[in-house]
Amino acid sequence: MQIFLEYSALGIAAGGVYALIALGFVVIFKASQTFNFAMGEMMMVSAYVYFMCVVLMGWNWMVGLAVTIAVSVLIALVMERLILRPMLGRPIISLVMVTFGAGIMMRGIASIIWGSDTDQMPSFLSRDPVMLGELFIPGKTARAFAVAVAVVVGLVLYFRYSRAGVALRATAADQTTSFAMGINVHRIFAMTWVIAAISGAISGILMASINSLSPSLGLVALNVLAVVILGGMDSIGGVLVAGLIVGWLEAVTGYLLGSEWRDITPYIAALLVLLTRPHGLFGTKPIERI
Amino acid sequence: MTVALEINNLEVVYHGAIQALNGLSLQVPEGEIVALLGANGAGKSTTLKAISGFLPLEGGKVTHGTIQVGGADILGTAPHLLVRSGIVQVREGRHVFADMTVEDNLVAATYATVGRPAARRHAFDEVYSYFPILAERRKQNAGYLSGGEQQMLVIGRALVAQPRLILFDEPSLGLAPMIVAEIFEIIRKISREKEVSMLIVEQNATAALRTASYGYVIENGRAVIDGRAEDLVQNKDIREFYLGISEHGADRQDFREAQRRKPVPEWLA
């Protein structure tokens, strides 16, 4: 029982970062119904930028973080403006393929610049383990969880109660009407990419600190797909719950059934949820008036 | 008399092939309500979209003519910037944000006042005083409102935008006659109290002419009849083809007989 609980805590802690990554997917999907397959690569590039700032330049971690977020936001805005905006109005599949291609390009460029070897990321998170009663949780994982959840909850509250959140939901619901009410829809799209860039930068750095840094760091983002589907593609609050569920499922099935089950259980769970709730756990069901 | 909206010789082509407007000219005097009547496909909605800047989104293009609001040329201005200058369109089919609360629908409308001094709380109170039912339902999802309440909400959103010109596209669409009367009553009240100029596109000519001070009938993309509302109501063709009032007293005629009796006037064909 003790071990089970320890695995559970570990899984939930890892789920916090999943939630943060998933948030990056969901916020873009919500506004423009586009699935950003370059999300993982945005994380990876951010992690490398942070690595350069802190290791190669020797800057303080806070300066490094600020620079990383600034660079990530800039990259996201350039992607949105140069690659996605000209594609607006095209079939969704084209938009998705463009993000997919952008992701592959970023991975290739990263290999050229930083090499495809694995680097060790210096962590700004303390290694001191956290004791939760009898439970032992590794220091970095616990602190990464705290950071990730704080960022997710902050953004969820921001979108729930701010005027920008209302504009985002309005844009998600009906772009033409939003336009007709004075909402600059293009700016809302850009804003979602900025949010995704911030969540990508922080989750990228956290991921690299917990594990290690290589151009394939971004592949973890594809595992988060299950989180996004489970939570409901357009539910910003849903990703938090779904992220924790998936993290927990992975850890617990890994412990009970062996690590080969780890990767597929989130998808089995997502499939089961979809069979009963086609819009995910918290996704929007369209209101039908009769 | 100052002119709020002036359209001169407007021509609009969709997809480079379909001529939707063909030299339309009309005027909305400051503070007045003007009705734009016509059959399906006459070009009523196209006129509104040309004013509100939505044509390019639907593959339409103004090929000739001018549109001026308050004397300033507005052709080619992006829709959200037009709204922010007080030119507000209430689109056909209501388009409330169904998954958002009534109040959040109004909050979204405050974006229309970006760049202008806005008194947000005050604007909401005003909406709620025109439509008390919305105040009761402010925390409900707009999707669960009745059709009439949804129409009130979209008019409320237009009010929040601090409009000087409102373009209504079929405000009576799909509503029960009693609700239609109520909606038009409030539209008239708003125009009077807030001194807002309005252009109303309608299929329901009776309601529209009762509300407006002036009316235009458009056919094949140009205005074929115009005049003061009380004169239009007396116009024989309009009575027969838009108001459904037969000049032949009580003897009911079937459709075939009506066709034989009187050829459709040229502007209706």
Chai-1 contact restraints between the chains, C-beta under 6 A:
chainA,res_idxA,chainB,res_idxB,connection_type,confidence,min_distance_angstrom,max_distance_angstrom,comment,restraint_id
A,V166,B,D104,contact,1.0,0.0,6.0,A-B,restraint_1
A,V166,B,V107,contact,1.0,0.0,6.0,A-B,restraint_2
A,V166,B,A108,contact,1.0,0.0,6.0,A-B,restraint_3
A,R169,B,M100,contact,1.0,0.0,6.0,A-B,restraint_4
A,A170,B,F97,contact,1.0,0.0,6.0,A-B,restraint_5
A,A170,B,A108,contact,1.0,0.0,6.0,A-B,restraint_6
A,A173,B,F97,contact,1.0,0.0,6.0,A-B,restraint_7
A,D174,B,H95,contact,1.0,0.0,6.0,A-B,restraint_8
A,T177,B,H95,contact,1.0,0.0,6.0,A-B,restraint_9
A,F179,B,P79,contact,1.0,0.0,6.0,A-B,restraint_10
A,F179,B,H80,contact,1.0,0.0,6.0,A-B,restraint_11
A,A180,B,Q89,contact,1.0,0.0,6.0,A-B,restraint_12
A,M181,B,A108,contact,1.0,0.0,6.0,A-B,restraint_13
A,M181,B,A109,contact,1.0,0.0,6.0,A-B,restraint_14
A,M181,B,Y111,contact,1.0,0.0,6.0,A-B,restraint_15
A,M181,B,A112,contact,1.0,0.0,6.0,A-B,restraint_16
A,G182,B,H80,contact,1.0,0.0,6.0,A-B,restraint_17
A,G182,B,V83,contact,1.0,0.0,6.0,A-B,restraint_18
A,G182,B,R84,contact,1.0,0.0,6.0,A-B,restraint_19
A,G182,B,Y111,contact,1.0,0.0,6.0,A-B,restraint_20
A,G182,B,A112,contact,1.0,0.0,6.0,A-B,restraint_21
A,I183,B,Y111,contact,1.0,0.0,6.0,A-B,restraint_22
A,N184,B,H80,contact,1.0,0.0,6.0,A-B,restraint_23
A,T284,B,D99,contact,1.0,0.0,6.0,A-B,restraint_24
A,I287,B,A98,contact,1.0,0.0,6.0,A-B,restraint_25
A,I287,B,G143,contact,1.0,0.0,6.0,A-B,restraint_26
